[in-house]
């Protein structure tokens, strides 16, 4: 008979008899959990990227000091992309006899392509979201412009050679976040008004931008098309070239979602592992009968492999459908939380679901299943004979390989997957060790105490392999759940604390040395929180060791931009609070006079700078050379003054220096900025409140996504608990028949089962709590760079919650076995 036809027949028979239902259910649960998380996180990540793109008001931006060639706009429109133009430059607004330095942004219709504009009709009025920018003849300005010039909506102001009416107060332009160095408040005007101002000439310092947005596939196609066609001086900006603060926040958000998905993978592995043993036991009878009928071992194995493959495909497809349905309903309920309808998912989660089902089935089921070909024919008469046990090392290696592959695939981050995998291995090793110790320690106790206590402990000792399997499976599931609790509570709180409520939202640059001391007194009088004042010099990198530096040396566009512009250098005696030395050593008092540099790790990696390299800078025509003594990791989202390169005091302090500081300005006190500029006219104020708001919104969306991913994995964890209880159901059925026949009452059976499963649950919970805390600490410190604070509730939930949940599940699973008479259970077997 054809092997495929035989496999189909066996598969139908097994399904009707119920032998495969638990394993199929376990696989469906596994794939559903992973694909539900995959679909949802895929859509949320796209939504977070779109939200992050609001900082640029587009998906891609072509930026140049000259008009962007029309061919780029034509290509974008040919691909079905939306476009808009902006033009920005510093200028002066006049009102009566008062003047104010401003950042003029002229925009075309349809701006912004991403994000939104919000305005107020009066300073005290509520914000209103608008869909179109100012019409020709009108101007929108920020509140601090009005405070500086004493303006009211409707007043006429002069910009160059034309007069414009101040129509609205600009309270939010999402693209402000990408303009870190703004010399003054922004004013928004229509692009058609630019010729009337007479301010833009071939000699003007103007930044032209072509904004592009649309479907991700078309955006990527346009990005590829521009790759080799960008003229010199035209820069392509996208999310990866956004400010470090924004990149770090989005990267952390994606890692949180990846970590939540990894937890679902852990639950999936534990569920299938607990289901495998019963499957192998039930298939031993089929293999023995086939051997009696003359089937060869190779035929049995071929039929088995085909059944497993068909089983894996069927369960994976059902799981993908279930995962799609679960995330679709949830995404529909939560779309408003993410600012509208979530983008459709990419096909990637479908491939992940299929891969998860097949890899999980192969990794946890195939090694013991392959031994079914060696089941002796005598098993037909002697039920105690079964398949020879598979090698423990083979089982461990296959399970480990499957778990590592799934984690690396799901996380997309080797470091994150590595720490979770190490935590999982540590937990499993500890659980197996405890299971071995438990079996030896409880043997003397099984003959002591009351009948119920002895019976409950005996349940853990009758089948040591099953006890080890259940303890490991429950422990893995509890580890996954506790990791999600740690993510949901501790790590998300730590993430949101990275930007405190009163974090600095304004920077001051160009502070003169003679003003540095008196400015501190000004802030104290105004009761304004201020960071330290730091020296800042501007210089261009010219050499790394003996090699001259030029943009042509680098293929990465960020590296090219870095070497084209000037660096902000500083000097310091001690490293700043938000800087962490990761390589080398900071200089001490003995080498303050030595020429040394400290370099931020990100820029060092981008430009290929290593510890011990010599860097040469051109500082206003003066060459400066020093050795790199250490590399620093910088928390850019702290919004404190930070620098890519810091030198020793002796290296830089004798050169002409300005200073920089940051401070928190409460809402409603914008008039203070005008007073500050009047007292210190050389100072330039930089408003970063827009990018801070953008980062906070991304954090909020990312936190919400993890919250709801928690619900998916919680459901998967409950089903894993069911699979763990069902793994010993056949053994418990036989035991119940014998004990009921010998006269044990129903109540006693249930109480003994409760003692057994509560003990098992509390042991698994204790070890999983310890391993979850250690794993959480490593993830927090090594992956996210957070300070981790252990939470006592993790241990309480892990120990007591596991004991109660597993004990209750064991009692509920035992109850049906106590209702039927022993004779009926033997007849139904």
Legacy VTK file of the C-alpha trace (Angstrom):
# vtk DataFile Version 3.0
C-alpha trace
ASCII
DATASET POLYDATA
POINTS 829 float
0.000 0.000 0.000
1.203 3.525 -0.737
2.982 5.046 2.269
1.139 8.352 1.955
-2.274 6.651 1.834
-1.334 4.543 4.859
-0.233 7.633 6.748
-3.563 9.327 5.980
-5.507 6.303 7.197
-3.583 6.160 10.450
-3.989 9.887 10.895
-7.782 9.638 10.514
-7.922 6.660 12.912
-5.764 8.416 15.492
-7.919 11.523 15.269
-11.141 9.593 15.770
-9.711 7.745 18.744
-8.476 10.971 20.321
-4.817 9.975 20.475
-3.589 13.027 18.617
-5.965 15.616 19.965
-3.826 16.713 22.881
-0.706 17.074 20.750
-2.645 18.875 17.997
-4.174 21.165 20.607
-0.727 21.839 22.047
0.643 22.728 18.609
-2.371 24.909 17.793
-1.877 26.686 21.115
1.818 27.140 20.389
1.324 28.483 16.874
-1.693 30.590 17.875
0.243 32.222 20.694
3.253 32.964 18.511
1.297 34.135 15.458
-1.159 36.205 17.495
1.810 37.951 19.061
3.567 38.024 15.686
0.640 39.528 13.756
-0.149 42.028 16.474
3.430 43.105 17.177
4.119 43.279 13.439
1.231 45.707 13.010
2.101 47.636 16.159
5.762 47.946 15.154
4.659 49.338 11.796
2.324 51.735 13.617
5.153 52.776 15.959
7.419 53.378 12.956
4.703 55.455 11.303
4.292 57.363 14.549
8.045 57.867 14.766
7.991 59.065 11.163
5.731 61.872 12.346
8.892 63.487 13.660
9.907 63.937 10.027
6.288 64.542 8.862
6.963 61.836 6.256
8.395 58.366 5.688
11.377 59.698 3.729
12.802 63.199 3.373
15.174 64.446 0.678
17.026 67.419 2.112
19.342 69.866 0.363
20.598 73.428 0.464
19.314 73.741 -3.133
15.970 72.768 -4.657
15.670 68.982 -4.918
15.691 67.892 -8.593
12.187 67.370 -9.993
13.028 63.857 -11.151
12.778 62.629 -7.547
9.266 63.978 -7.099
8.251 62.539 -10.471
9.558 59.101 -9.503
7.752 59.246 -6.152
4.466 60.132 -7.824
4.993 57.400 -10.425
5.214 54.900 -7.566
1.952 56.187 -6.104
3.558 58.051 -3.203
2.330 61.321 -1.723
4.707 64.275 -1.730
4.992 67.704 -0.156
7.605 70.469 -0.097
9.021 72.517 2.757
11.522 75.322 2.797
13.080 76.559 6.027
15.524 79.284 7.019
16.220 81.646 9.938
14.853 85.174 9.671
13.461 88.051 11.707
9.815 88.915 12.423
9.008 92.582 13.056
6.021 93.990 14.924
6.017 97.723 15.499
9.514 98.411 16.861
10.147 94.918 18.208
12.046 92.155 16.393
12.364 88.462 17.037
14.653 85.855 15.496
12.492 82.997 14.154
12.749 79.772 12.183
10.567 80.212 9.077
9.030 77.097 7.576
7.132 77.447 4.326
5.052 74.413 3.404
2.988 73.229 0.456
-0.578 71.935 0.512
-0.954 68.514 2.120
1.728 69.101 4.758
2.341 67.140 6.953
2.255 63.738 5.265
2.673 62.065 8.668
1.699 63.481 12.033
-0.486 66.477 12.562
-0.726 70.212 13.100
-2.437 71.568 16.198
-3.376 75.188 16.740
-5.086 77.445 19.250
-7.187 80.490 18.500
-6.201 82.074 21.843
-3.409 81.289 24.301
-5.929 79.865 26.779
-8.053 78.007 24.196
-7.989 74.235 23.714
-5.886 72.695 20.971
-7.509 71.890 17.664
-6.178 69.450 15.095
-6.145 70.857 11.554
-5.722 69.064 8.252
-4.238 71.891 6.157
-1.407 74.384 6.773
-1.874 78.202 6.586
-3.361 79.704 3.444
-1.376 82.413 1.588
-1.296 85.712 3.473
-1.548 84.090 6.921
1.052 83.036 9.429
0.979 80.642 12.394
3.449 81.203 15.220
4.402 79.530 18.490
3.279 80.899 21.847
6.710 82.183 22.770
6.754 84.375 19.640
3.565 85.995 20.879
5.047 86.416 24.348
8.233 87.947 22.945
6.469 90.514 20.705
3.221 90.986 22.649
1.142 89.668 19.751
-2.496 88.694 19.583
-4.230 86.605 16.894
-5.137 88.888 13.980
-2.114 91.208 14.378
-0.045 92.048 11.314
3.683 91.212 11.328
6.424 91.911 8.800
8.478 89.118 7.284
10.943 90.475 4.762
9.092 92.623 2.223
5.573 91.401 3.016
3.040 91.655 5.800
1.268 88.571 7.105
-1.642 88.130 9.513
-1.026 86.050 12.637
-4.040 83.761 12.232
-3.432 80.912 14.695
-1.140 79.973 17.559
0.915 76.959 16.503
0.882 74.532 19.442
2.064 71.348 17.709
3.942 70.602 14.529
4.978 66.967 14.862
7.977 67.580 12.587
9.465 70.016 15.088
10.994 67.017 16.821
13.403 66.559 13.928
14.614 70.167 14.145
16.712 70.005 17.258
18.753 73.149 16.659
16.175 75.851 16.094
17.392 79.384 16.608
13.997 80.714 17.633
10.275 79.990 17.644
8.873 78.462 14.486
6.492 80.306 12.182
4.560 78.431 9.547
3.582 80.075 6.265
2.355 78.960 2.852
5.004 78.140 0.267
3.304 80.577 -2.152
4.247 83.506 0.144
8.002 82.985 -0.190
8.474 85.058 -3.397
6.634 88.001 -1.747
9.073 88.074 1.185
12.143 88.537 -1.020
14.155 86.599 1.561
15.154 83.610 -0.563
17.968 84.302 -3.026
20.725 82.099 -4.450
22.967 83.290 -1.596
20.436 82.556 1.167
20.984 79.818 3.749
17.872 77.783 2.992
17.064 74.110 3.562
14.829 72.572 0.883
12.995 69.345 1.685
10.945 66.956 -0.439
8.681 64.856 1.807
7.568 61.402 0.669
5.038 59.049 2.273
2.892 56.090 1.317
2.729 52.322 1.338
5.804 50.697 2.856
6.542 48.629 -0.254
6.509 51.702 -2.508
8.548 53.693 0.029
11.210 50.975 0.045
11.174 50.896 -3.756
11.679 54.651 -3.888
14.490 54.422 -1.328
16.255 51.808 -3.461
15.782 53.928 -6.586
17.366 56.958 -4.939
20.362 54.954 -3.694
22.769 55.632 -6.572
21.030 58.728 -7.957
21.422 61.208 -5.109
23.369 64.266 -6.312
26.093 65.623 -4.077
24.565 67.733 -1.344
21.193 65.955 -1.362
20.639 63.858 1.746
18.078 61.089 2.207
16.648 61.105 5.729
14.660 58.228 7.177
13.919 56.742 10.551
17.353 55.188 11.033
18.954 58.605 10.551
16.643 60.272 13.062
17.940 61.778 16.293
19.631 59.367 18.749
16.884 59.948 21.335
14.190 58.840 18.886
16.183 55.912 17.504
16.894 54.639 21.022
13.245 54.879 22.045
11.946 53.082 18.962
14.640 50.422 19.291
13.659 49.812 22.907
9.985 49.646 21.958
10.727 46.999 19.335
12.822 45.046 21.824
10.012 45.061 24.351
7.644 43.620 21.764
10.247 41.032 20.749
10.714 40.082 24.395
6.961 39.668 24.844
6.884 37.426 21.755
9.807 35.382 23.117
7.771 34.618 26.207
5.054 33.178 23.967
7.711 30.927 22.394
8.647 29.663 25.870
5.030 28.812 26.637
4.741 27.041 23.280
7.780 24.872 23.926
6.616 23.932 27.421
3.148 23.008 26.125
4.399 20.709 23.368
7.021 19.107 25.616
4.325 18.148 28.110
2.162 16.650 25.341
4.865 14.548 23.683
5.124 11.702 26.177
1.466 10.710 25.969
1.661 10.756 22.176
4.647 8.384 22.143
3.016 6.027 24.656
-0.190 5.812 22.632
1.684 5.191 19.372
3.608 2.235 20.823
0.524 0.009 20.435
0.158 0.914 16.755
3.832 0.220 16.076
3.678 -3.150 17.827
0.655 -4.263 15.756
2.368 -3.161 12.527
5.461 -5.149 13.497
3.290 -8.227 14.094
1.806 -7.804 10.609
5.276 -7.794 9.061
5.903 -4.065 8.623
9.567 -3.109 8.552
11.073 -0.494 10.815
11.729 1.785 7.816
8.043 1.623 6.767
6.917 2.420 10.305
9.280 5.397 10.408
8.207 6.695 6.983
4.543 6.498 7.937
5.299 8.176 11.271
7.263 11.014 9.658
4.502 11.649 7.124
1.893 11.697 9.887
3.981 14.148 11.904
4.504 16.373 8.870
0.793 16.403 8.027
-0.014 16.907 11.675
2.398 19.823 11.926
1.050 21.509 8.791
-2.579 21.063 9.868
-1.962 22.339 13.407
0.159 25.228 12.127
-2.515 26.368 9.661
-5.216 26.146 12.328
-2.953 27.998 14.747
-2.235 30.724 12.201
-5.968 31.137 11.597
-6.586 31.319 15.339
-3.765 33.793 15.835
-5.041 35.973 13.006
-8.554 35.993 14.421
-7.327 36.827 17.936
-5.129 39.712 16.859
-7.685 40.994 14.335
-10.345 41.341 17.018
-7.886 42.930 19.425
-6.451 45.294 16.816
-9.979 46.424 15.949
-10.664 47.179 19.593
-7.367 49.007 20.091
-6.894 50.827 16.799
-7.905 54.160 18.362
-5.185 53.769 20.956
-2.641 53.811 18.141
-4.048 56.818 16.345
-6.262 55.091 13.794
-6.397 51.789 11.947
-3.281 49.679 12.382
-1.392 48.896 9.161
-1.987 45.405 7.693
0.611 42.815 8.726
3.326 41.594 6.450
3.441 37.866 5.452
6.324 37.305 7.849
4.172 36.148 10.864
2.593 33.456 8.643
6.036 32.047 7.863
6.975 32.327 11.536
3.811 30.419 12.472
4.519 27.590 10.033
8.131 27.464 11.124
7.166 27.496 14.801
4.764 24.585 14.393
7.191 22.403 12.447
10.291 23.280 14.479
8.469 22.767 17.771
7.039 19.430 16.623
10.402 18.205 15.330
12.444 19.470 18.262
10.254 18.058 21.030
8.509 15.086 19.380
10.771 13.572 16.733
13.601 12.095 18.907
11.331 9.907 21.100
8.982 9.206 18.171
11.832 7.802 16.058
12.246 5.057 18.645
8.752 3.751 17.857
10.178 1.712 15.006
11.992 -0.410 17.578
8.879 -1.305 19.621
8.957 -5.115 20.081
5.986 -7.085 18.620
5.604 -8.723 22.043
4.040 -5.476 23.344
0.750 -6.732 21.922
0.737 -9.238 24.782
2.882 -7.426 27.352
1.887 -3.780 27.811
4.945 -3.055 29.952
7.137 -3.348 26.859
7.476 -0.148 24.884
9.867 1.763 22.694
13.448 1.882 23.969
13.981 5.223 25.688
15.587 7.869 23.538
19.001 9.181 24.503
18.692 11.892 27.109
21.430 13.894 25.398
19.652 13.585 22.033
16.386 14.782 23.568
18.133 17.698 25.276
20.074 18.737 22.169
17.020 18.606 19.897
14.870 20.547 22.357
17.655 23.072 22.929
18.269 23.488 19.208
14.576 23.983 18.512
14.203 26.508 21.324
17.336 28.435 20.306
16.230 28.590 16.674
12.731 29.758 17.607
14.041 32.398 20.003
16.627 33.773 17.585
14.062 33.819 14.791
11.374 35.439 16.892
13.547 38.013 18.674
15.575 39.264 15.731
18.181 40.224 18.346
20.944 37.776 19.222
21.688 39.404 22.593
18.065 39.397 23.710
17.482 35.820 22.525
20.733 34.733 24.168
19.816 36.026 27.615
16.336 34.510 27.467
17.788 31.201 26.268
20.369 31.194 29.080
17.607 31.912 31.583
15.565 29.053 30.132
18.497 26.618 30.256
19.273 27.632 33.819
15.656 27.101 34.819
15.378 23.684 33.137
18.696 22.516 34.606
17.672 23.652 38.062
14.243 22.045 37.732
15.695 18.708 36.626
18.221 18.795 39.462
15.468 19.539 41.958
13.288 16.770 40.496
16.134 14.294 41.003
16.744 15.532 44.543
13.012 15.543 45.285
12.634 11.899 44.337
15.477 10.888 46.683
14.447 13.133 49.551
10.780 12.155 49.530
11.355 8.399 49.507
11.767 8.207 53.316
8.668 10.421 53.809
6.276 8.277 51.766
5.909 5.914 54.738
5.349 8.653 57.308
2.449 10.930 58.178
-1.209 10.408 57.368
-2.631 8.333 54.552
-3.434 11.315 52.347
0.004 12.853 52.824
1.702 9.542 51.962
-0.526 9.059 48.932
0.117 12.601 47.685
3.892 12.249 47.966
3.770 8.774 46.431
2.194 10.316 43.344
5.439 12.245 42.785
7.588 9.127 43.210
5.746 6.454 41.209
6.938 7.830 37.853
10.149 9.866 38.305
10.374 10.661 34.575
6.841 12.074 34.530
7.544 14.091 37.672
10.678 15.576 36.075
8.768 16.324 32.857
5.867 17.999 34.655
8.145 19.963 36.959
10.191 21.191 33.986
7.119 22.016 31.904
5.346 23.828 34.711
8.553 25.632 35.640
9.103 26.842 32.073
5.521 28.035 31.818
5.757 29.858 35.154
9.106 31.359 34.133
7.453 32.707 30.979
4.536 34.186 32.906
6.791 35.769 35.527
9.029 37.219 32.838
5.951 38.862 31.367
5.052 40.214 34.821
8.571 41.654 35.095
8.319 43.144 31.598
4.833 44.485 32.206
5.589 46.065 35.567
9.269 46.573 36.287
10.901 47.053 32.870
8.124 49.208 31.406
8.202 51.425 34.496
11.978 51.696 34.185
11.591 52.582 30.489
9.085 55.324 31.205
11.268 56.661 34.019
14.057 57.308 31.507
12.270 60.575 30.705
11.108 62.019 34.025
8.081 64.284 34.102
10.285 67.340 34.595
13.091 66.348 32.223
14.844 69.301 30.505
12.802 70.536 27.538
14.931 73.510 26.475
18.619 73.856 25.665
20.732 77.016 25.762
23.761 77.243 23.484
26.241 80.045 22.734
26.524 80.940 26.427
29.540 83.227 26.785
32.164 82.366 29.428
31.470 85.598 31.329
27.738 84.757 31.461
28.124 81.155 32.677
28.187 81.999 36.406
25.490 84.690 36.447
23.124 82.553 34.392
22.982 80.013 37.198
21.829 82.772 39.546
19.149 83.815 37.029
17.666 80.309 37.041
17.752 80.103 40.827
15.846 83.372 41.118
13.223 82.123 38.693
13.058 78.735 40.503
13.807 76.891 37.265
15.463 73.468 37.351
18.710 73.580 35.397
21.314 70.981 34.443
25.011 71.749 34.696
26.761 74.173 32.356
29.217 72.465 30.026
31.894 73.843 27.668
31.327 73.245 23.952
33.674 73.726 20.990
33.064 72.983 17.326
35.710 71.165 15.291
35.934 68.977 12.200
37.404 65.461 12.284
40.334 65.328 9.860
42.248 62.107 10.624
41.852 58.744 12.334
45.423 57.656 13.090
47.380 58.498 9.925
44.418 58.191 7.535
42.647 61.366 6.344
38.878 61.285 6.876
36.493 61.993 3.993
32.864 61.025 3.206
34.017 58.864 0.272
35.601 56.390 2.712
32.210 55.343 4.108
29.229 53.672 2.508
26.903 54.346 5.440
25.024 57.623 4.903
25.142 58.491 8.621
28.918 58.133 8.645
29.150 60.380 5.586
27.054 63.073 7.274
29.094 62.881 10.462
32.424 63.489 8.752
30.967 66.239 6.563
29.898 68.388 9.500
31.593 69.750 12.585
31.558 67.891 15.885
30.540 69.390 19.215
33.516 68.754 21.500
33.706 69.301 25.239
36.165 68.826 28.058
35.506 67.497 31.543
37.220 66.363 34.718
34.591 63.707 35.506
32.224 61.808 33.163
28.636 63.011 33.134
26.024 61.186 35.171
24.295 59.701 32.108
27.570 58.379 30.617
28.868 54.873 31.266
32.427 53.788 30.447
32.287 50.471 28.561
35.893 50.210 27.384
39.128 51.721 28.654
39.399 54.065 31.632
38.427 57.648 32.375
41.359 59.942 33.125
42.255 60.610 36.734
44.030 63.601 38.312
47.427 62.331 37.208
46.650 62.633 33.475
44.367 65.686 33.327
47.211 67.389 31.492
47.570 64.569 28.940
45.958 64.786 25.474
43.179 62.179 25.677
39.722 61.697 24.137
36.585 59.872 25.273
34.319 58.764 22.371
30.661 57.686 22.388
30.248 54.012 21.418
27.700 54.600 18.649
29.800 57.053 16.710
32.896 54.942 17.326
31.190 51.965 15.701
29.870 54.073 12.802
33.261 55.615 12.010
35.398 52.598 12.909
37.127 54.257 15.876
38.812 51.899 18.354
40.401 52.234 21.749
43.958 53.572 21.352
43.321 55.290 17.996
44.585 58.833 17.526
42.017 61.382 16.401
42.891 64.680 14.755
40.467 67.641 14.684
40.620 71.041 13.028
39.366 73.608 15.556
39.114 76.978 13.766
42.366 76.279 11.920
44.173 74.875 14.966
45.040 71.146 14.755
44.228 69.066 17.855
45.376 65.466 18.234
44.807 63.004 21.082
44.523 59.301 21.801
41.179 57.593 22.503
41.462 56.455 26.135
37.898 55.181 26.644
34.572 54.544 24.935
31.323 55.741 26.562
27.733 54.600 26.337
25.483 57.687 26.411
21.832 57.849 27.419
20.681 60.251 24.717
17.079 60.126 25.915
18.085 61.757 29.223
17.891 65.168 27.449
20.965 66.349 29.295
23.806 68.019 27.366
25.806 65.107 25.923
28.706 64.937 23.497
30.115 62.481 21.000
33.707 63.392 21.913
35.057 64.719 25.237
38.680 65.694 25.863
40.856 66.243 28.916
40.853 69.782 30.394
44.386 70.568 29.244
43.578 69.543 25.674
40.681 71.973 25.081
40.226 74.519 27.885
42.618 77.111 26.433
40.683 77.352 23.155
37.781 79.799 22.586
34.784 78.166 24.245
31.041 78.665 24.515
28.858 76.832 27.008
25.673 74.794 26.863
23.017 73.875 29.422
19.483 72.512 29.560
16.507 73.265 31.785
12.870 72.414 32.359
10.392 75.189 31.563
6.880 74.521 32.928
3.970 75.155 30.523
2.653 78.719 30.641
5.998 80.326 31.473
7.096 81.007 27.875
7.395 84.730 28.674
10.483 83.846 30.738
12.318 82.997 27.511
11.954 86.570 26.252
13.335 87.852 29.551
16.241 85.427 29.300
17.131 86.568 25.782
16.966 90.231 26.791
19.356 89.651 29.692
21.658 87.380 27.655
21.309 88.477 23.996
24.029 86.129 22.687
22.231 83.029 23.932
20.310 80.762 21.543
17.313 78.853 22.919
16.539 75.406 21.526
13.102 73.934 22.247
13.059 70.100 22.409
9.607 69.703 23.935
8.190 68.436 20.620
10.574 65.487 20.351
10.083 64.718 24.053
6.340 64.527 23.509
6.893 62.282 20.505
9.096 59.917 22.526
6.592 59.778 25.376
3.833 58.861 22.927
5.947 56.059 21.441
6.597 54.773 24.978
2.894 54.857 25.748
1.995 52.936 22.596
4.751 50.395 23.191
3.631 49.872 26.797
0.035 49.342 25.708
1.155 46.793 23.126
3.056 44.801 25.766
0.058 44.992 28.120
-2.174 43.294 25.574
0.466 40.838 24.418
0.443 39.787 28.080
-3.193 38.685 27.667
-2.298 36.469 24.694
0.465 34.736 26.580
-1.637 34.436 29.727
-4.232 32.477 27.730
-1.476 30.299 26.247
-0.103 29.716 29.749
-3.464 28.480 31.028
-3.686 26.016 28.149
-0.113 24.925 28.866
-1.261 24.154 32.401
-4.023 21.944 30.981
-1.507 20.104 28.775
0.718 19.507 31.796
-2.107 17.977 33.792
-3.233 15.846 30.840
0.290 14.465 30.367
-0.223 12.155 33.360
-3.913 11.475 32.808
-3.484 7.889 31.591
-1.244 7.017 34.498
-3.680 8.662 36.908
-6.628 6.771 35.401
-4.932 3.439 36.077
-3.988 4.492 39.579
-7.532 5.640 40.310
-8.979 2.246 39.219
-6.630 0.368 41.541
-7.182 2.666 44.541
-10.979 2.749 44.118
-11.007 -1.043 43.821
-9.030 -1.280 47.080
-11.619 0.890 48.807
-10.190 4.433 48.762
-12.906 7.066 48.836
-13.422 9.768 46.213
-12.606 12.541 48.693
-9.302 10.926 49.587
-8.263 10.656 45.927
-9.017 14.320 45.321
-7.171 15.462 48.465
-4.130 13.321 47.616
-4.077 14.799 44.101
-4.287 18.284 45.619
-1.257 17.602 47.868
0.712 16.225 44.927
0.017 19.112 42.532
0.300 21.892 45.138
3.738 20.550 46.095
4.709 20.340 42.433
3.375 23.841 41.731
5.094 25.508 44.687
8.426 23.874 43.842
8.161 24.923 40.186
7.042 28.410 41.221
9.904 28.880 43.683
12.577 27.940 41.168
10.918 29.827 38.308
10.669 32.979 40.482
14.377 32.848 41.221
15.322 32.270 37.582
12.853 34.923 36.316
14.338 37.542 38.644
17.911 36.703 37.591
16.957 36.637 33.885
15.017 39.896 34.259
18.033 41.535 35.887
20.322 40.497 33.031
17.824 41.612 30.383
17.319 44.971 32.113
21.003 45.724 32.564
22.600 44.073 29.523
19.919 44.563 26.834
18.020 47.710 27.870
20.566 49.466 30.113
18.076 49.951 32.981
18.651 49.813 36.721
16.645 46.753 37.812
14.835 46.723 41.143
13.707 43.205 42.234
10.022 43.055 43.096
8.877 40.920 46.059
5.540 40.370 44.339
7.306 38.298 41.688
8.209 35.665 44.283
4.802 35.822 45.962
2.924 35.399 42.685
5.350 32.724 41.517
5.205 30.549 44.654
1.693 30.943 46.012
0.009 31.577 42.662
1.666 28.531 41.081
0.802 26.285 44.015
-2.843 27.356 43.987
-3.254 27.310 40.188
-1.547 23.944 39.581
-3.154 22.401 42.655
-6.615 23.515 41.533
-5.984 22.297 37.978
-4.842 18.906 39.294
-7.950 18.548 41.437
-10.236 19.471 38.522
-8.468 16.951 36.277
-8.751 14.213 38.934
-12.439 14.841 39.638
-13.829 13.079 36.482
-11.756 9.990 37.330
-13.453 9.706 40.705
-17.028 10.018 39.418
-17.168 6.891 37.249
-17.102 3.424 38.832
-13.815 1.508 38.353
-15.464 -1.171 36.205
-16.798 1.395 33.723
-13.396 3.058 33.433
-11.842 -0.332 32.643
-14.521 -0.993 30.013
-13.980 2.475 28.407
-10.244 2.096 28.301
LINES 1 830
829 0 1 2 3 4 5 6 7 8 9 10 11 12 13 14 15 16 17 18 19 20 21 22 23 24 25 26 27 28 29 30 31 32 33 34 35 36 37 38 39 40 41 42 43 44 45 46 47 48 49 50 51 52 53 54 55 56 57 58 59 60 61 62 63 64 65 66 67 68 69 70 71 72 73 74 75 76 77 78 79 80 81 82 83 84 85 86 87 88 89 90 91 92 93 94 95 96 97 98 99 100 101 102 103 104 105 106 107 108 109 110 111 112 113 114 115 116 117 118 119 120 121 122 123 124 125 126 127 128 129 130 131 132 133 134 135 136 137 138 139 140 141 142 143 144 145 146 147 148 149 150 151 152 153 154 155 156 157 158 159 160 161 162 163 164 165 166 167 168 169 170 171 172 173 174 175 176 177 178 179 180 181 182 183 184 185 186 187 188 189 190 191 192 193 194 195 196 197 198 199 200 201 202 203 204 205 206 207 208 209 210 211 212 213 214 215 216 217 218 219 220 221 222 223 224 225 226 227 228 229 230 231 232 233 234 235 236 237 238 239 240 241 242 243 244 245 246 247 248 249 250 251 252 253 254 255 256 257 258 259 260 261 262 263 264 265 266 267 268 269 270 271 272 273 274 275 276 277 278 279 280 281 282 283 284 285 286 287 288 289 290 291 292 293 294 295 296 297 298 299 300 301 302 303 304 305 306 307 308 309 310 311 312 313 314 315 316 317 318 319 320 321 322 323 324 325 326 327 328 329 330 331 332 333 334 335 336 337 338 339 340 341 342 343 344 345 346 347 348 349 350 351 352 353 354 355 356 357 358 359 360 361 362 363 364 365 366 367 368 369 370 371 372 373 374 375 376 377 378 379 380 381 382 383 384 385 386 387 388 389 390 391 392 393 394 395 396 397 398 399 400 401 402 403 404 405 406 407 408 409 410 411 412 413 414 415 416 417 418 419 420 421 422 423 424 425 426 427 428 429 430 431 432 433 434 435 436 437 438 439 440 441 442 443 444 445 446 447 448 449 450 451 452 453 454 455 456 457 458 459 460 461 462 463 464 465 466 467 468 469 470 471 472 473 474 475 476 477 478 479 480 481 482 483 484 485 486 487 488 489 490 491 492 493 494 495 496 497 498 499 500 501 502 503 504 505 506 507 508 509 510 511 512 513 514 515 516 517 518 519 520 521 522 523 524 525 526 527 528 529 530 531 532 533 534 535 536 537 538 539 540 541 542 543 544 545 546 547 548 549 550 551 552 553 554 555 556 557 558 559 560 561 562 563 564 565 566 567 568 569 570 571 572 573 574 575 576 577 578 579 580 581 582 583 584 585 586 587 588 589 590 591 592 593 594 595 596 597 598 599 600 601 602 603 604 605 606 607 608 609 610 611 612 613 614 615 616 617 618 619 620 621 622 623 624 625 626 627 628 629 630 631 632 633 634 635 636 637 638 639 640 641 642 643 644 645 646 647 648 649 650 651 652 653 654 655 656 657 658 659 660 661 662 663 664 665 666 667 668 669 670 671 672 673 674 675 676 677 678 679 680 681 682 683 684 685 686 687 688 689 690 691 692 693 694 695 696 697 698 699 700 701 702 703 704 705 706 707 708 709 710 711 712 713 714 715 716 717 718 719 720 721 722 723 724 725 726 727 728 729 730 731 732 733 734 735 736 737 738 739 740 741 742 743 744 745 746 747 748 749 750 751 752 753 754 755 756 757 758 759 760 761 762 763 764 765 766 767 768 769 770 771 772 773 774 775 776 777 778 779 780 781 782 783 784 785 786 787 788 789 790 791 792 793 794 795 796 797 798 799 800 801 802 803 804 805 806 807 808 809 810 811 812 813 814 815 816 817 818 819 820 821 822 823 824 825 826 827 828
